[in-house]
Amino acid sequence: MNKRSIIAEIDEMMEMYCDGCFVKRQLREDEGKKAAHRFCIESCTVGRQLQFLGGELNKATSDNR
């Protein structure tokens, strides 16, 4: 994968699943921003996929150096 396609996939996933996420919004209201962020990182399947894509983006960036 090249950097542009990875970034496009990240943008598409965030637009489709993260923008307007009820769970994130509710956690943010009930427990705060930190708890909502922690949920996205540790528990959300979309968040895990975004982490994977971020790692792939890092690899693609370091390969070009």
PDB file of N, CA, C and O in Angstrom:
ATOM      1  N   MET A   1       0.843  -1.190   0.000  1.00  0.00           N
ATOM      2  CA  MET A   1       0.000   0.000   0.000  1.00  0.00           C
ATOM      3  C   MET A   1       0.883   1.247   0.000  1.00  0.00           C
ATOM      4  O   MET A   1       1.924   1.283   0.657  1.00  0.00           O
ATOM      5  N   ASN A   2       0.462   2.247  -0.731  1.00  0.00           N
ATOM      6  CA  ASN A   2       1.204   3.496  -0.697  1.00  0.00           C
ATOM      7  C   ASN A   2       0.553   4.453   0.302  1.00  0.00           C
ATOM      8  O   ASN A   2      -0.558   4.225   0.780  1.00  0.00           O
ATOM      9  N   LYS A   3       1.277   5.526   0.598  1.00  0.00           N
ATOM     10  CA  LYS A   3       0.805   6.466   1.616  1.00  0.00           C
ATOM     11  C   LYS A   3      -0.555   7.070   1.282  1.00  0.00           C
ATOM     12  O   LYS A   3      -1.410   7.206   2.157  1.00  0.00           O
ATOM     13  N   ARG A   4      -0.751   7.425   0.040  1.00  0.00           N
ATOM     14  CA  ARG A   4      -2.018   8.067  -0.350  1.00  0.00           C
ATOM     15  C   ARG A   4      -3.212   7.139  -0.149  1.00  0.00           C
ATOM     16  O   ARG A   4      -4.266   7.567   0.320  1.00  0.00           O
ATOM     17  N   SER A   5      -3.041   5.876  -0.505  1.00  0.00           N
ATOM     18  CA  SER A   5      -4.166   4.942  -0.361  1.00  0.00           C
ATOM     19  C   SER A   5      -4.449   4.651   1.115  1.00  0.00           C
ATOM     20  O   SER A   5      -5.603   4.472   1.506  1.00  0.00           O
ATOM     21  N   ILE A   6      -3.405   4.605   1.922  1.00  0.00           N
ATOM     22  CA  ILE A   6      -3.596   4.382   3.366  1.00  0.00           C
ATOM     23  C   ILE A   6      -4.322   5.569   3.985  1.00  0.00           C
ATOM     24  O   ILE A   6      -5.266   5.394   4.756  1.00  0.00           O
ATOM     25  N   ILE A   7      -3.882   6.769   3.647  1.00  0.00           N
ATOM     26  CA  ILE A   7      -4.524   7.975   4.182  1.00  0.00           C
ATOM     27  C   ILE A   7      -5.978   8.055   3.719  1.00  0.00           C
ATOM     28  O   ILE A   7      -6.860   8.428   4.493  1.00  0.00           O
ATOM     29  N   ALA A   8      -6.221   7.711   2.480  1.00  0.00           N
ATOM     30  CA  ALA A   8      -7.595   7.729   1.955  1.00  0.00           C
ATOM     31  C   ALA A   8      -8.465   6.727   2.704  1.00  0.00           C
ATOM     32  O   ALA A   8      -9.619   7.020   3.017  1.00  0.00           O
ATOM     33  N   GLU A   9      -7.919   5.548   2.994  1.00  0.00           N
ATOM     34  CA  GLU A   9      -8.685   4.541   3.729  1.00  0.00           C
ATOM     35  C   GLU A   9      -8.966   4.992   5.162  1.00  0.00           C
ATOM     36  O   GLU A   9     -10.062   4.778   5.680  1.00  0.00           O
ATOM     37  N   ILE A  10      -7.985   5.609   5.791  1.00  0.00           N
ATOM     38  CA  ILE A  10      -8.173   6.142   7.151  1.00  0.00           C
ATOM     39  C   ILE A  10      -9.272   7.201   7.142  1.00  0.00           C
ATOM     40  O   ILE A  10     -10.181   7.170   7.972  1.00  0.00           O
ATOM     41  N   ASP A  11      -9.185   8.131   6.206  1.00  0.00           N
ATOM     42  CA  ASP A  11     -10.201   9.193   6.112  1.00  0.00           C
ATOM     43  C   ASP A  11     -11.593   8.610   5.897  1.00  0.00           C
ATOM     44  O   ASP A  11     -12.561   9.034   6.528  1.00  0.00           O
ATOM     45  N   GLU A  12     -11.677   7.642   5.005  1.00  0.00           N
ATOM     46  CA  GLU A  12     -12.975   7.025   4.702  1.00  0.00           C
ATOM     47  C   GLU A  12     -13.553   6.325   5.935  1.00  0.00           C
ATOM     48  O   GLU A  12     -14.742   6.453   6.225  1.00  0.00           O
ATOM     49  N   MET A  13     -12.713   5.594   6.652  1.00  0.00           N
ATOM     50  CA  MET A  13     -13.194   4.883   7.849  1.00  0.00           C
ATOM     51  C   MET A  13     -13.651   5.869   8.921  1.00  0.00           C
ATOM     52  O   MET A  13     -14.698   5.681   9.540  1.00  0.00           O
ATOM     53  N   MET A  14     -12.861   6.919   9.138  1.00  0.00           N
ATOM     54  CA  MET A  14     -13.233   7.892  10.167  1.00  0.00           C
ATOM     55  C   MET A  14     -14.525   8.612   9.800  1.00  0.00           C
ATOM     56  O   MET A  14     -15.373   8.861  10.657  1.00  0.00           O
ATOM     57  N   GLU A  15     -14.664   8.939   8.533  1.00  0.00           N
ATOM     58  CA  GLU A  15     -15.879   9.617   8.078  1.00  0.00           C
ATOM     59  C   GLU A  15     -17.101   8.713   8.219  1.00  0.00           C
ATOM     60  O   GLU A  15     -18.173   9.157   8.631  1.00  0.00           O
ATOM     61  N   MET A  16     -16.925   7.447   7.872  1.00  0.00           N
ATOM     62  CA  MET A  16     -18.040   6.508   7.875  1.00  0.00           C
ATOM     63  C   MET A  16     -18.439   6.085   9.293  1.00  0.00           C
ATOM     64  O   MET A  16     -19.627   6.018   9.608  1.00  0.00           O
ATOM     65  N   TYR A  17     -17.462   5.802  10.136  1.00  0.00           N
ATOM     66  CA  TYR A  17     -17.761   5.204  11.435  1.00  0.00           C
ATOM     67  C   TYR A  17     -17.571   6.136  12.633  1.00  0.00           C
ATOM     68  O   TYR A  17     -18.326   6.043  13.602  1.00  0.00           O
ATOM     69  N   CYS A  18     -16.588   7.026  12.590  1.00  0.00           N
ATOM     70  CA  CYS A  18     -16.250   7.803  13.780  1.00  0.00           C
ATOM     71  C   CYS A  18     -17.019   9.115  13.907  1.00  0.00           C
ATOM     72  O   CYS A  18     -17.415   9.514  15.003  1.00  0.00           O
ATOM     73  N   ASP A  19     -17.224   9.776  12.774  1.00  0.00           N
ATOM     74  CA  ASP A  19     -17.973  11.037  12.820  1.00  0.00           C
ATOM     75  C   ASP A  19     -19.403  10.742  13.266  1.00  0.00           C
ATOM     76  O   ASP A  19     -20.128  10.008  12.595  1.00  0.00           O
ATOM     77  N   GLY A  20     -19.797  11.304  14.378  1.00  0.00           N
ATOM     78  CA  GLY A  20     -21.140  11.094  14.880  1.00  0.00           C
ATOM     79  C   GLY A  20     -21.330   9.799  15.663  1.00  0.00           C
ATOM     80  O   GLY A  20     -22.464   9.378  15.891  1.00  0.00           O
ATOM     81  N   CYS A  21     -20.238   9.165  16.076  1.00  0.00           N
ATOM     82  CA  CYS A  21     -20.339   7.905  16.833  1.00  0.00           C
ATOM     83  C   CYS A  21     -21.067   8.148  18.157  1.00  0.00           C
ATOM     84  O   CYS A  21     -20.642   8.956  18.983  1.00  0.00           O
ATOM     85  N   PHE A  22     -22.159   7.437  18.330  1.00  0.00           N
ATOM     86  CA  PHE A  22     -22.967   7.606  19.542  1.00  0.00           C
ATOM     87  C   PHE A  22     -22.203   7.167  20.783  1.00  0.00           C
ATOM     88  O   PHE A  22     -22.263   7.843  21.810  1.00  0.00           O
ATOM     89  N   VAL A  23     -21.493   6.059  20.710  1.00  0.00           N
ATOM     90  CA  VAL A  23     -20.775   5.534  21.875  1.00  0.00           C
ATOM     91  C   VAL A  23     -19.723   6.531  22.340  1.00  0.00           C
ATOM     92  O   VAL A  23     -19.621   6.826  23.531  1.00  0.00           O
ATOM     93  N   LYS A  24     -18.948   7.044  21.404  1.00  0.00           N
ATOM     94  CA  LYS A  24     -17.916   8.022  21.758  1.00  0.00           C
ATOM     95  C   LYS A  24     -18.541   9.272  22.371  1.00  0.00           C
ATOM     96  O   LYS A  24     -18.062   9.784  23.383  1.00  0.00           O
ATOM     97  N   ARG A  25     -19.616   9.757  21.749  1.00  0.00           N
ATOM     98  CA  ARG A  25     -20.281  10.963  22.244  1.00  0.00           C
ATOM     99  C   ARG A  25     -20.828  10.753  23.655  1.00  0.00           C
ATOM    100  O   ARG A  25     -20.685  11.619  24.519  1.00  0.00           O
ATOM    101  N   GLN A  26     -21.455   9.596  23.882  1.00  0.00           N
ATOM    102  CA  GLN A  26     -22.035   9.321  25.189  1.00  0.00           C
ATOM    103  C   GLN A  26     -20.962   9.164  26.257  1.00  0.00           C
ATOM    104  O   GLN A  26     -21.099   9.688  27.362  1.00  0.00           O
ATOM    105  N   LEU A  27     -19.885   8.439  25.926  1.00  0.00           N
ATOM    106  CA  LEU A  27     -18.785   8.288  26.878  1.00  0.00           C
ATOM    107  C   LEU A  27     -18.157   9.631  27.209  1.00  0.00           C
ATOM    108  O   LEU A  27     -17.788   9.889  28.354  1.00  0.00           O
ATOM    109  N   ARG A  28     -18.040  10.473  26.211  1.00  0.00           N
ATOM    110  CA  ARG A  28     -17.458  11.792  26.431  1.00  0.00           C
ATOM    111  C   ARG A  28     -18.319  12.616  27.381  1.00  0.00           C
ATOM    112  O   ARG A  28     -17.794  13.324  28.240  1.00  0.00           O
ATOM    113  N   GLU A  29     -19.638  12.525  27.230  1.00  0.00           N
ATOM    114  CA  GLU A  29     -20.539  13.248  28.128  1.00  0.00           C
ATOM    115  C   GLU A  29     -20.511  12.674  29.537  1.00  0.00           C
ATOM    116  O   GLU A  29     -20.483  13.420  30.516  1.00  0.00           O
ATOM    117  N   ASP A  30     -20.520  11.333  29.641  1.00  0.00           N
ATOM    118  CA  ASP A  30     -20.620  10.677  30.948  1.00  0.00           C
ATOM    119  C   ASP A  30     -19.299  10.621  31.704  1.00  0.00           C
ATOM    120  O   ASP A  30     -19.262  10.853  32.913  1.00  0.00           O
ATOM    121  N   GLU A  31     -18.215  10.315  30.996  1.00  0.00           N
ATOM    122  CA  GLU A  31     -16.952  10.041  31.681  1.00  0.00           C
ATOM    123  C   GLU A  31     -15.805  10.949  31.267  1.00  0.00           C
ATOM    124  O   GLU A  31     -14.750  10.927  31.901  1.00  0.00           O
ATOM    125  N   GLY A  32     -15.982  11.741  30.228  1.00  0.00           N
ATOM    126  CA  GLY A  32     -14.960  12.679  29.799  1.00  0.00           C
ATOM    127  C   GLY A  32     -14.230  12.232  28.541  1.00  0.00           C
ATOM    128  O   GLY A  32     -14.368  11.108  28.058  1.00  0.00           O
ATOM    129  N   LYS A  33     -13.452  13.171  28.047  1.00  0.00           N
ATOM    130  CA  LYS A  33     -12.746  12.970  26.780  1.00  0.00           C
ATOM    131  C   LYS A  33     -11.739  11.823  26.867  1.00  0.00           C
ATOM    132  O   LYS A  33     -11.608  11.038  25.928  1.00  0.00           O
ATOM    133  N   LYS A  34     -11.038  11.728  27.975  1.00  0.00           N
ATOM    134  CA  LYS A  34     -10.010  10.691  28.138  1.00  0.00           C
ATOM    135  C   LYS A  34     -10.625   9.292  28.083  1.00  0.00           C
ATOM    136  O   LYS A  34     -10.068   8.398  27.445  1.00  0.00           O
ATOM    137  N   ALA A  35     -11.743   9.097  28.730  1.00  0.00           N
ATOM    138  CA  ALA A  35     -12.401   7.788  28.730  1.00  0.00           C
ATOM    139  C   ALA A  35     -12.905   7.433  27.337  1.00  0.00           C
ATOM    140  O   ALA A  35     -12.805   6.282  26.913  1.00  0.00           O
ATOM    141  N   ALA A  36     -13.443   8.412  26.629  1.00  0.00           N
ATOM    142  CA  ALA A  36     -13.924   8.165  25.269  1.00  0.00           C
ATOM    143  C   ALA A  36     -12.762   7.791  24.362  1.00  0.00           C
ATOM    144  O   ALA A  36     -12.878   6.870  23.552  1.00  0.00           O
ATOM    145  N   HIS A  37     -11.651   8.491  24.488  1.00  0.00           N
ATOM    146  CA  HIS A  37     -10.473   8.192  23.682  1.00  0.00           C
ATOM    147  C   HIS A  37      -9.933   6.803  24.009  1.00  0.00           C
ATOM    148  O   HIS A  37      -9.549   6.054  23.111  1.00  0.00           O
ATOM    149  N   ARG A  38      -9.906   6.467  25.277  1.00  0.00           N
ATOM    150  CA  ARG A  38      -9.420   5.152  25.708  1.00  0.00           C
ATOM    151  C   ARG A  38     -10.306   4.045  25.114  1.00  0.00           C
ATOM    152  O   ARG A  38      -9.796   3.018  24.668  1.00  0.00           O
ATOM    153  N   PHE A  39     -11.608   4.252  25.110  1.00  0.00           N
ATOM    154  CA  PHE A  39     -12.514   3.275  24.504  1.00  0.00           C
ATOM    155  C   PHE A  39     -12.168   3.067  23.036  1.00  0.00           C
ATOM    156  O   PHE A  39     -12.062   1.934  22.567  1.00  0.00           O
ATOM    157  N   CYS A  40     -11.994   4.166  22.320  1.00  0.00           N
ATOM    158  CA  CYS A  40     -11.697   4.067  20.884  1.00  0.00           C
ATOM    159  C   CYS A  40     -10.402   3.300  20.635  1.00  0.00           C
ATOM    160  O   CYS A  40     -10.310   2.529  19.679  1.00  0.00           O
ATOM    161  N   ILE A  41      -9.423   3.503  21.472  1.00  0.00           N
ATOM    162  CA  ILE A  41      -8.127   2.850  21.294  1.00  0.00           C
ATOM    163  C   ILE A  41      -8.174   1.382  21.696  1.00  0.00           C
ATOM    164  O   ILE A  41      -7.631   0.531  20.991  1.00  0.00           O
ATOM    165  N   GLU A  42      -8.805   1.078  22.801  1.00  0.00           N
ATOM    166  CA  GLU A  42      -8.721  -0.268  23.368  1.00  0.00           C
ATOM    167  C   GLU A  42      -9.873  -1.198  22.992  1.00  0.00           C
ATOM    168  O   GLU A  42      -9.668  -2.406  22.873  1.00  0.00           O
ATOM    169  N   SER A  43     -11.059  -0.670  22.805  1.00  0.00           N
ATOM    170  CA  SER A  43     -12.229  -1.530  22.677  1.00  0.00           C
ATOM    171  C   SER A  43     -12.913  -1.498  21.312  1.00  0.00           C
ATOM    172  O   SER A  43     -13.555  -2.473  20.920  1.00  0.00           O
ATOM    173  N   CYS A  44     -12.786  -0.422  20.610  1.00  0.00           N
ATOM    174  CA  CYS A  44     -13.511  -0.270  19.348  1.00  0.00           C
ATOM    175  C   CYS A  44     -12.783  -0.991  18.212  1.00  0.00           C
ATOM    176  O   CYS A  44     -11.578  -0.812  18.034  1.00  0.00           O
ATOM    177  N   THR A  45     -13.506  -1.794  17.453  1.00  0.00           N
ATOM    178  CA  THR A  45     -12.886  -2.516  16.340  1.00  0.00           C
ATOM    179  C   THR A  45     -12.419  -1.561  15.248  1.00  0.00           C
ATOM    180  O   THR A  45     -11.409  -1.819  14.593  1.00  0.00           O
ATOM    181  N   VAL A  46     -13.131  -0.477  15.046  1.00  0.00           N
ATOM    182  CA  VAL A  46     -12.712   0.518  14.062  1.00  0.00           C
ATOM    183  C   VAL A  46     -11.426   1.189  14.534  1.00  0.00           C
ATOM    184  O   VAL A  46     -10.517   1.428  13.739  1.00  0.00           O
ATOM    185  N   GLY A  47     -11.353   1.491  15.825  1.00  0.00           N
ATOM    186  CA  GLY A  47     -10.146   2.084  16.387  1.00  0.00           C
ATOM    187  C   GLY A  47      -8.939   1.174  16.221  1.00  0.00           C
ATOM    188  O   GLY A  47      -7.839   1.646  15.934  1.00  0.00           O
ATOM    189  N   ARG A  48      -9.135  -0.104  16.398  1.00  0.00           N
ATOM    190  CA  ARG A  48      -8.033  -1.060  16.211  1.00  0.00           C
ATOM    191  C   ARG A  48      -7.587  -1.090  14.760  1.00  0.00           C
ATOM    192  O   ARG A  48      -6.391  -1.157  14.476  1.00  0.00           O
ATOM    193  N   GLN A  49      -8.541  -1.040  13.841  1.00  0.00           N
ATOM    194  CA  GLN A  49      -8.189  -1.028  12.414  1.00  0.00           C
ATOM    195  C   GLN A  49      -7.449   0.262  12.063  1.00  0.00           C
ATOM    196  O   GLN A  49      -6.511   0.245  11.266  1.00  0.00           O
ATOM    197  N   LEU A  50      -7.869   1.373  12.653  1.00  0.00           N
ATOM    198  CA  LEU A  50      -7.182   2.643  12.411  1.00  0.00           C
ATOM    199  C   LEU A  50      -5.755   2.593  12.952  1.00  0.00           C
ATOM    200  O   LEU A  50      -4.841   3.143  12.338  1.00  0.00           O
ATOM    201  N   GLN A  51      -5.560   1.945  14.083  1.00  0.00           N
ATOM    202  CA  GLN A  51      -4.203   1.779  14.624  1.00  0.00           C
ATOM    203  C   GLN A  51      -3.352   0.957  13.668  1.00  0.00           C
ATOM    204  O   GLN A  51      -2.193   1.289  13.418  1.00  0.00           O
ATOM    205  N   PHE A  52      -3.924  -0.111  13.137  1.00  0.00           N
ATOM    206  CA  PHE A  52      -3.200  -0.944  12.183  1.00  0.00           C
ATOM    207  C   PHE A  52      -2.798  -0.128  10.956  1.00  0.00           C
ATOM    208  O   PHE A  52      -1.655  -0.200  10.503  1.00  0.00           O
ATOM    209  N   LEU A  53      -3.742   0.649  10.422  1.00  0.00           N
ATOM    210  CA  LEU A  53      -3.449   1.467   9.251  1.00  0.00           C
ATOM    211  C   LEU A  53      -2.404   2.532   9.563  1.00  0.00           C
ATOM    212  O   LEU A  53      -1.582   2.864   8.708  1.00  0.00           O
ATOM    213  N   GLY A  54      -2.430   3.065  10.772  1.00  0.00           N
ATOM    214  CA  GLY A  54      -1.401   4.020  11.178  1.00  0.00           C
ATOM    215  C   GLY A  54      -0.027   3.380  11.186  1.00  0.00           C
ATOM    216  O   GLY A  54       0.953   4.005  10.780  1.00  0.00           O
ATOM    217  N   GLY A  55       0.054   2.138  11.645  1.00  0.00           N
ATOM    218  CA  GLY A  55       1.316   1.404  11.606  1.00  0.00           C
ATOM    219  C   GLY A  55       1.779   1.171  10.182  1.00  0.00           C
ATOM    220  O   GLY A  55       2.968   1.286   9.885  1.00  0.00           O
ATOM    221  N   GLU A  56       0.842   0.842   9.299  1.00  0.00           N
ATOM    222  CA  GLU A  56       1.185   0.647   7.888  1.00  0.00           C
ATOM    223  C   GLU A  56       1.661   1.963   7.269  1.00  0.00           C
ATOM    224  O   GLU A  56       2.564   1.970   6.432  1.00  0.00           O
ATOM    225  N   LEU A  57       1.055   3.061   7.679  1.00  0.00           N
ATOM    226  CA  LEU A  57       1.472   4.375   7.178  1.00  0.00           C
ATOM    227  C   LEU A  57       2.897   4.675   7.648  1.00  0.00           C
ATOM    228  O   LEU A  57       3.706   5.189   6.876  1.00  0.00           O
ATOM    229  N   ASN A  58       3.205   4.362   8.890  1.00  0.00           N
ATOM    230  CA  ASN A  58       4.563   4.549   9.389  1.00  0.00           C
ATOM    231  C   ASN A  58       5.568   3.711   8.604  1.00  0.00           C
ATOM    232  O   ASN A  58       6.655   4.183   8.272  1.00  0.00           O
ATOM    233  N   LYS A  59       5.201   2.475   8.313  1.00  0.00           N
ATOM    234  CA  LYS A  59       6.082   1.617   7.525  1.00  0.00           C
ATOM    235  C   LYS A  59       6.303   2.192   6.130  1.00  0.00           C
ATOM    236  O   LYS A  59       7.430   2.224   5.637  1.00  0.00           O
ATOM    237  N   ALA A  60       5.224   2.645   5.499  1.00  0.00           N
ATOM    238  CA  ALA A  60       5.320   3.209   4.162  1.00  0.00           C
ATOM    239  C   ALA A  60       6.172   4.460   4.156  1.00  0.00           C
ATOM    240  O   ALA A  60       6.921   4.698   3.208  1.00  0.00           O
ATOM    241  N   THR A  61       6.067   5.261   5.201  1.00  0.00           N
ATOM    242  CA  THR A  61       6.848   6.485   5.305  1.00  0.00           C
ATOM    243  C   THR A  61       8.310   6.166   5.520  1.00  0.00           C
ATOM    244  O   THR A  61       9.171   6.794   4.902  1.00  0.00           O
ATOM    245  N   SER A  62       8.617   5.208   6.377  1.00  0.00           N
ATOM    246  CA  SER A  62      10.009   4.865   6.645  1.00  0.00           C
ATOM    247  C   SER A  62      10.652   4.138   5.479  1.00  0.00           C
ATOM    248  O   SER A  62      11.870   4.206   5.317  1.00  0.00           O
ATOM    249  N   ASP A  63       9.872   3.443   4.664  1.00  0.00           N
ATOM    250  CA  ASP A  63      10.410   2.753   3.487  1.00  0.00           C
ATOM    251  C   ASP A  63      10.876   3.739   2.419  1.00  0.00           C
ATOM    252  O   ASP A  63      11.773   3.430   1.634  1.00  0.00           O
ATOM    253  N   ASN A  64      10.273   4.911   2.390  1.00  0.00           N
ATOM    254  CA  ASN A  64      10.612   5.905   1.376  1.00  0.00           C
ATOM    255  C   ASN A  64      11.843   6.715   1.722  1.00  0.00           C
ATOM    256  O   ASN A  64      12.278   7.537   0.916  1.00  0.00           O
ATOM    257  N   ARG A  65      12.399   6.515   2.858  1.00  0.00           N
ATOM    258  CA  ARG A  65      13.581   7.313   3.271  1.00  0.00           C
ATOM    259  C   ARG A  65      14.834   6.714   2.768  1.00  0.00           C
ATOM    260  O   ARG A  65      15.916   7.246   3.017  1.00  0.00           O
TER     261      ARG A  65
END
